[in-house]
Structure formats: C-alpha cells, structure tokens
C-alpha cells in the first residue's frame, strides 16, 4: 500500500495522523532508561528502534501480527564491556535486527590478536543521534529517517565507528538500512559484520516457508562431507516445536546466496495461512554470506536469516582462511539492505512472479 496524497490533502493537520517517528525512554525493569524510537509507516508496519543498542530494531508488527522473535530477556541497556558469551546472551532481545561485529562475528575466542566475546560489542553501544527526519506531507515528502553514530573504540586499541541511517516512507511497508563502517584509528582494523534477523510467531509457524536460493552446508558438517540435510527434514519448511532444540539445541545453515542480474540477493519468510511475508533484499558484493539459524525449542521458537560479510565462524578462522577484511586507517565500508513486508494473496503472488521465486528458493 502506498499513500496517495490526494486521499489526505486538506484533511489533516499533522503527519502524525498517518504516521511518523516518536522518541521516548523506557521506564521499567531491565529496560529502564533506554532510549527508543517508534516508527509508524502508516501502512500497517511499525517498528521499535532501540537507540541505546546500536539503533537495532527489536519489536516489529504488521497490523496485529508480530514479525520478530522476542526473547524472554527483553530490551536491556548498553554495556561498556563484555567478558564472555553469557554477557552477550544475557542482553540478547532477539528482535528484527541485532547487529554483530564490527571486528568479530561468531563464538568467543582468544588468540595472539586478543580476546573476543560472542559476536563482539557493537549491539551494546548507544548511538549519538545526528538527525531525526519527519515526513513533510504538505510538501509531498513522505520520507522519514533516523541517523546515529556508534563508536566501538578504546585507547591504544580498536577504533571503529558505525554510522547508521534507518529510512521508511509513509504508506510503504519497507525498512531501509544504510550503514557505513569506518576505521577511525591509526592502524589496520579487522572487520566482520553480520545482521542477526530473528523471525518468530505468528509469521513463523508450522508450515511457514523459509525462502532462500544458493548452495549450502550444515554448520556442524565438515566441508568434505557437504551434507545438505537438517535433523528434521526440509530446511525450507518450519517444523513443529522440537524437543532436541530445547535448552541450547540449535542448527545453522551456511548459504552461498545466488544473486540476480543486478547483484541482489533475496531471502524471506512466507506464511501462506496468514498471507503474510517478510523479505530481505541485500547486495551480494557487500554481504556475500547468508546464515539461517534454526532454533525450534519449546517457548523459543525462532529462525534467523543473517546476511553478513562472513559466516559466524570468528575472526581467527576468517584470518586463517584469508578472507578477513582489513580496513586501513580512514577506510570505509558501506552496506545497504531493505526489509519488505507483503500482505494479501495478490500482492504476494505478484511479488513471487516478479522475482521468479520457485523451487530453487524452496517454494
């Protein structure tokens, strides 16, 4: 749905009657004091940007349907230091986007280059807000955005910054993320980045489709075995709750996504019963790796689609493999991707036809 200016012209005084951005501070429990921004697109899509947690997006709804998986932890505040895996997990809210990096994605590790906790620190760093742009509907401008900067730096150590802009338009069920990572230090900086997108009920339910296209392997299987199976059957179909996934039971697929003629990749979740889907558009050149996290535990029923510069194997493995990104002082990397929500039989059919979604995507 796209708002037609003629529908509202001369009938409203403020864009807030349709949508916009509203900032506030949470005041209860572990989230007390955390800054957030609610973005309402006016199309049925609304989402919560946690300004104090790298501007990650946690809650996301389309009309009365939740799109993201929310952990029992909820939103917690920023942390200056992370010492172990538990530190990162204890503040993992799940949500539509949790950023991982900027120097390491994967399990905690220690080598001659230093100690690194699970998925590193970026998601725990608060933003310095640079701008909040509201739509100006009286001049026909439907764009709204939030821009901020996160500093993952320390004296005599790693010095990196993430500048993030989140953009939506009134009347459109889309979220665009524009990230710029810069080495602001005076030595070479290792760089890895992964977007941990977590989808949950009711979008994710028994029989929902997990759509992606490309060669893949199970995370736990050696390259030479190349086993293309998961423990429960079809990797493209969400199963019922699995007892084997209770506790820390999980699986993950490492996918080499196939791009279209324009260099763009597509992955998403489609629920036929609800006629609701969410798709992620990303550029293969920027984010060549796609991880599909599968955790079908009782009360923790979630799947993640995670485009990244690397699979979550850790900085030491990436360095050993020779594909660790090394940013020179003042060097920048830019990343862009878009999340799109589709609703209704005809809209989804048109999208499937336009993007040639077929058996190659598992559909």
N, C-alpha and C positions, 0 to 999 in steps of 0.2 A: 504494500500500500504506500502510495506517495501522496502527500497532502497537496491538493490543488488550491493555489492561492485564492481562486475565485470562491471557494467554499467558505472561507473565513473573512475575506476582505470586508471591512467596515462593520464587522460583527463582534470583534473582540478588542479589548484594550491592551492586553499583555500577552506575550508569547507563552506565559506560564499556563494559560488556559488550554494550550495544546501540549506543551512540554517544555523542556529546558534542563538546566543544571542547578541543583540546590546543594550547598555545602552545609555540613553540621558536624558536631562532635558527639560521639557515643558516650554514654554515662553509666554503664552498668557492667559489673563483673570484670572479666579479664580484658574487655574492650574499652574500659573506662578511659576517657581522654583521647581516644583515637579519632583522628580527622577522617571524614569520608566525603564523597560527593555522589549524590544520586543523579543519574542521568535518565531522563524520560524522553524517549524519542517521539512520543505521541502516536506511534504506530501499534502499540501493544508491547513493545520491547522497552524494558527499563533495567538498569543495572547499577551496582554499587562499586565505585572506585574507592579503594582504601588508600588515601593519600599518604598515610604514615607507614604503609607497607609497599613501597616501590610503585605506588599507583597501580597495583594489581587489582583485578576485578574479581570480587567474591560472589555475592548474590547476583543472579540474572534471571529474569522472568519474561515470559511472553504471555500476555493476558494472565490467566490463573495457573499457568504451568511453569514450574521451576525447570530451568535448563541445566544448572550446575549442581554438582555434588558438594554438599557442605558437611565437613567433618564435625564430630562432636566437640572439637576444640573451640570452634568459633573464631571470631576475629580477636587477635591479641596485638599488643603494641610492638613497636620496634625494639631491637636489641642491638647493643654496641658490639657484642662478641658472641660467637657460637663456638662451643667447645667440643661438641660431639653430635652424633646422629640424633640422639634424643632431643637435643636443643632445637634442631630444625623441625623435627616431627611434632614437638610439643606446641609449636605455633603454626602448624600446617592446617589452615582453614579449608583446604580444598579449593573450591571456587572455580570460576570460569577461566581465570588465568593466574597462575603463580609463576613468577619469573625465577629462573635458576641460572646461576653464574655470578659474576661476569667472567671469572677466571677458571671455573671448575663446575662440571655437572656430573653427577654420579655419586657413588658411595664415598664415605670418609676415607682418607688415605694420608700417608706420610712418606715422604721421600727426601732426597737431598735438597729439593727446592722448597720444602716447608710442609706444614700440616694444613689439611683442608677438610672441612666438615662436609656432610651430605649437602650437595647442590650449592655450596658456598653461601654467600651472605646477602646477595642483592635484594632478596624479597623482604629482608628485615630492616631495610634502610628507608627512612622517611624522605619525602620529597620536599624540596624547596620549590614552592609553586611560583611559576613565572607568569602564567596567564590563565584566566578562565573567560572563555568567549561564549556569550549567549547569542542565540539567533535573533535576527532583526527582521521579523516577518513583515513589518510595514514597508520595508525596502526590498522584500522578496528574498532575503538572505536566510536560508534555513540551517546553515552550518552552526554547530556548537562544538567546543573543544576544551580540553584541559591540558595544560603543558606544565611539566615539572622536571626537576633535575635531582638525581640521586648520586651521592658521592661515596664510592667504595674505595676509601683511601686511608692510608696510615703513614706516619713519618718513617722514612728510611725503608719503605716497603711499596707494595702495590698501590698505584694511584690511577683509578679509573672512574669515569663518570658515565651515567646513563641519562640521556635526555629523552623523555617520553612525551608524546602527544597522542591523546585519545580523541577521535573525531566521530561524531554522528551527525545526522541530518534529521530535522523534524519530518516525520512521516515515513521514514525509511527504517527498516529493521536490520540495520547493519552497524558494526563497530569496526573502525579502522584504527590500527595501532601503528605508530611511526616511532621507531626507536633509533637513537644514534648513540653508539658506544665510542668513547674517546679515551685514549691513553694520555692522561694529563701529567704523567711522571717524566723523569729524565732517563729512564732505562726501558728496555723492551718489556712488554707486559703480555703474559699468556692470556688467551681469550677463548672462552667457551660460553655458549648461551643456549638455553632451552626454554620453551614456553609450555609449562605444565598445565594443559587444559583438561579440566575434570568435569565429566558429564554424569548426571545422575537421574534418578526417578523424578517425575514420570516420563521424561524424554527417553531415558534408558530404562527399558523394561524387557521382560522375556519376549523374544522375537524381534526386538528392535535391530535395525541393520547398522553395522559399523562399516562405513564405506571408505575405502582407500584402494589405490592401484599401484602395484610395484612388486618387485621381488622382496622376499622377506625371510627371516630366520628367527627362531625362538632364542631369546636372550641366553638361556641356560645351555644351549647346544653349541658345541664347537663348530667352527666354520666348515671343517671337513665333512661333518655329518649332514649339515644343511637340511635338517628335519623340518618340514613345513606342516606341523601339526600343533594343536594345543591339547590340553588334557581332556577337554570336554566336547570336542567336535569341531564345528565350523567356526573359524575365528571371526567371521563377518556377522554372526548372529549372536545376540546376547542370550546367555542361558539363564536358567533359574539360579537362585542362591546355591552356592557350592560349599559344602562342609569343609572341603580341602582348602578353601580360601579364608576360613575363619582365622583369627589371630593375624599372623604375618604371612599367611598364604597369598600368593600372587603369581602372575605371569606377565611377561612383557615380550612384545614382538619388535624387532628392529627391521624397519621397512625402508627400502630404497625407492622413494616415490617417483612415479613417471610423470613428467611434465608435459603440458600441451605445446603446441607450436609457438606459443608466446612465452614459454618458460615457466608457466604457472602450474602448481600442483593443487589438488583438491582432496579434502578428506572431510568426513562428517558422520553424523548420526541421523537416522531416519526412523521415525516411529509411524508405521502405517496406520495403526489403530487410532492414534491422535491426529494423524495427518499433519505432523509437526516434524520439522527437521532443522538441524543446525549444520552449516558447512563452513570450513575454514579454507580460505584461499591464501596461498603463500608462494613465494618465488624459490624455485629450485636452486638458483645461483646463490641466494642468501642463506636459505635453510635447507640444505640437501638431505637431512636425516629426519625420519619420522618414527617416533616410538609410540606403540599402542600399549598402554598399561591396562591390565585386566585384574581387577580385584573384586570378586563376586562373593564376598563374605556376608554373613548374616548381619544386617544393620550397617554394613559398609559395602554397599553395592554400587560400584563405580567403574567407569572405564575412562581412560585418558588418551587424548590424541595430542602428541607433543612434538611439533616441529622444532628443529634445532640445528645449530651449526655442527653438532656432534650427537651421537647416541650417548646416553648417560653412563659412560664407561670410566670417567675420571680423567683428570689431567695427565696423570702418569702414563696411562695407556695411550692416550692421544699423542703424547710426546714420543712414546716408543714407536707408535705406528707412523709417525712423521706427518700427521695431519693437524697437530695443534696449531691454532692461529697465534701468531706473534705480532703484536701491534708495536710499531715503532713510536717513539715519543711524538705526541701531537697527531698521530694517525687515528682515523675514524672509520667505523663500520656502520652502515645504515641497514635497517631491517624494516620491512613493511609487510603487514598481513591484514586480512579482513575476515571478520566473523559475520555470517549472514544467516538470518532466521527466515524460514519459509513455512507458510501455513496454508492449508487447504489443498484439496486434491488437484485442482487445475494448476495452481501455482507450482506445486511440486512436480507434476507431470511436465510442465513446460521447462522447468529447470533441468530435469533429468534428460529430456530430449536435447536441449541446447548444449549441455555439457557431455553428452554421449556417455552417460552413466549406465554401465551394462555389467555383464558377468565379470569383466576384468576388475571391477570395483567390488565384486561380491554381491551384486544386486540382480 
